[in-house]
């Protein structure tokens, strides 16, 4: 990218070596830096004070669009680089095209890598954290100015008085319930629009369903932990994506991960889940199988708010289906899903109608 305000990663790697020879330190930070505000300025001044040269790596335009959604970036990479270089604290700007900064970190190999105070060392993306540890790079978490972010700035500038409510769907599987929600939105009976679909499975069907409806779809790396848990870094990325898309309500649809802080506090009373049993019976996995094995006469689905427990949140609606002689897990689940596809969009509409602001 030919631009006098943009340096190459290789040039910065060579500069790092020269600084090392002189006993000096190169500091690297990264981000979109789409609309500069006082939070950025103070953060960059604090980062620059940690060493002798501050390099800012900014996401390329396609990368910002993938991370932040349609309408972003507001300013091109060339424009963002020019504005950053006008700041006294910033010495050089590089551009990278990936979603994450791992590649630029590895090439430049800074002495110090900084992130904002909305991160902790544990909430860094695992890929980045492992790379930083392997290269022996010092990690510094810097303070933020409360309430100052690009998303908050854009929200303040926007006239939200008559905008439609925005729903995000999180799922791990084929996306049959996501399709029902998306179809309801298309028909204008959801009470809002589906603005984002996220999945913890890179090749999941739900991402393909979202693309059919031209809805931004993104796979989130769940991290290295097994089972139903997301790493702190994955949770941070999910929250960032929800906030960037101005999401009002989150609908879990076959999302096979446990939702916890900071999502719960950020969206208190605004995260819904759908479970294939008549809760409190059979929370967790294999609910249909357990109902059949127990000899129950009926099963069904429960739509509930999400709290810190597993399927323990306030019940909003239940639908029942009979368990028939000869039912298998598949046949029972199919009949339950027929109820889910009707009930879930209706509950979402009710929740959106009851939201204020």
VOKENU-393813 format. One record per residue (C-alpha): x, y, z; residue in one letter. Coordinates in steps of 0.2 Angstrom, whole numbers, plus 5000, padded with zeros to 4 digits. Each point is the difference from the previous one (the first is absolute). Example, Ala and Ser with C-alpha at 12.3 -4.5 7.8 and 13.67 -1.06 7.14 Angstrom:
<recs>
506249785039A 500650174997S 
</recs>
This chain:
<recs>
500050005000X 500950154993X 499750145013X 501350125008X 499149985017X 500149815000X 501549895003X 500349824996X 500149875013X 501749954994X 500650185002X 499450005018X 500949835004X 501650084994X 499750155010X 499749895015X 501749924998X 500950174999X 499150065016X 500549845009X 501850034995X 499950175008X 499249935016X 498350084995X 498249934999X 498749994987X 498250005006X 498649934989X 498150015002X 498649974988X 498250034996X 498850084987X 500250185006X 498650044989X 499450165008X 501350085011X 499450075017X 500850055016X 500049825006X 501249954986X 501150155002X 500349975019X 500249824997X 501350034986X 501050125011X 500049885014X 500649864988X 501450114993X 500750045017X 500449825003X 501450004987X 500950104987X 499049974984X 498149974999X 499449904985X 498149994997X 499449854990X 498250044993X 498849874992X 499850024981X 498350054993X 499449834996X 500649945017X 499050145009X 498549964990X 500049825005X 500350045018X 498850155002X 498749974986X 499350104986X 500350185001X 501749995007X 501350064999X 499450184999X 501850054995X 501149904988X 501749935006X 500950144991X 499050135009X 500249915017X 501849994997X 500250184996X 499050065015X 501049885012X 501750074993X 499450175004X 500049965019X 501650045009X 500049835009X 500049894984X 501649974990X 499449874987X 498449924994X 499949834991X 498549924992X 499549815002X 498649914991X 499649865012X 498750005014X 501349985013X 501750085003X 501049845002X 500950024983X 500650185003X 500649955017X 501049864994X 500850104986X 500450165010X 500449915017X 499850155011X 500850025017X 498350055007X 498249974994X 498650105008X 498149975001X 498650115007X 499349985017X 498549914994X 501249854998X 500949905013X 501549894996X 498849855001X 498750084988X 501250024986X 499649884986X 500949835004X 501050014983X 500750175004X 500449965018X 500949844996X 501050094987X 500550155012X 500549875013X 501049904987X 500950164994X 500350065017X 499150174997X 499550105015X 498150035000X 499350165008X 498250045003X 499650185000X 498650115007X 498550054990X 499050165001X 498249945006X 498750024987X 501250054986X 500049874986X 499750014981X 498449905002X 499450125014X 500450154989X 499149934985X 498549965011X 500050185007X 500050074982X 498649894994X 498250045001X 499349845008X 498350065004X 499249904986X 501249874996X 499549825000X 500549895015X 501549894995X 500249825004X 501549895001X 499949814998X 501449885008X 500049824994X 501149854998X 499049894988X 499049994984X 499050165004X 498249944998X 499450115014X 501050144993X 499249984983X 498350025009X 500550165008X 500850074984X 498449954991X 498950095013X 501150164998X 499949994981X 498149995001X 500050155012X 499249905015X 501649995011X 499850185007X 501850044994X 501449944989X 501349875002X 501750104999X 501349875004X 500249815001X 501549935009X 500549825002X 501449915010X 500249874986X 500850074984X 499149884988X 498350005008X 498450004990X 499450155009X 501350114992X 499449954983X 498250035005X 500450185005X 500950034983X 498449944991X 499150145008X 501550134998X 500350015018X 501850035006X 500649835007X 501649975009X 500949855008X 500750045017X 501549895006X 499449925016X 501849995007X 500949845006X 498949955014X 498949854998X 498249965003X 498750145001X 501250145006X 500650154990X 501750085004X 500050185007X 500750054983X 498549924990X 498850085012X 500850174998X 500049984981X 498149965000X 499650155011X 501050114989X 499049944985X 498350025008X 500450185006X 500750054983X 498449944992X 498950095013X 499149845004X 498550025011X 499649815003X 501049844999X 499149844995X 501049845003X 499449874987X 500949835003X 501650095007X 500949875009X 501150115011X 499650075018X 499750195000X 500850095014X 500850165005X 500250134993X 498649964988X 498749975014X 500350175008X 500050094983X 498449924994X 499149975016X 498249944996X 500450014982X 500749834996X 498849864996X 500249824998X 499049854993X 500149835008X 499249844994X 499249955016X 498750065013X 501250085012X 500449985014X 500049824993X 501649944991X 501150164999X 501649984990X 500349874987X 499049854993X 498350075006X 499049904988X 500949845003X 499850025019X 498150034998X 499749854990X 501149895012X 499050075014X 498449944992X 499250175001X 498450034991X 500450174993X 501550114996X 500250174992X 501050164999X 500450145012X 500550184996X 500850085014X 501250145005X 501849965002X 500850025017X 501649935008X 499349825002X 499749874987X 498250024993X 499550075017X 499450184994X 498250065001X 498849904989X 499150114987X 499149874991X 499749814998X 499349904987X 499549815002X 500049854988X 499549825004X 501349875001X 499349864988X 500349815001X 501549964990X 500750185001X 501950024997X 501050145005X 500050064982X 498149994998X 499650085016X 501350144997X 499250034983X 498350035007X 500750115014X 500950114987X 498450034991X 499350085015X 501750095003X 499950084983X 498450085003X 500250055019X 501850075000X 499750144987X 498450055010X 500950015016X 501350104992X 498750124993X 499250025018X 501750035008X 500450134987X 498450095002X 500250015019X 501850084998X 500150185003X 501250124992X 
</recs>
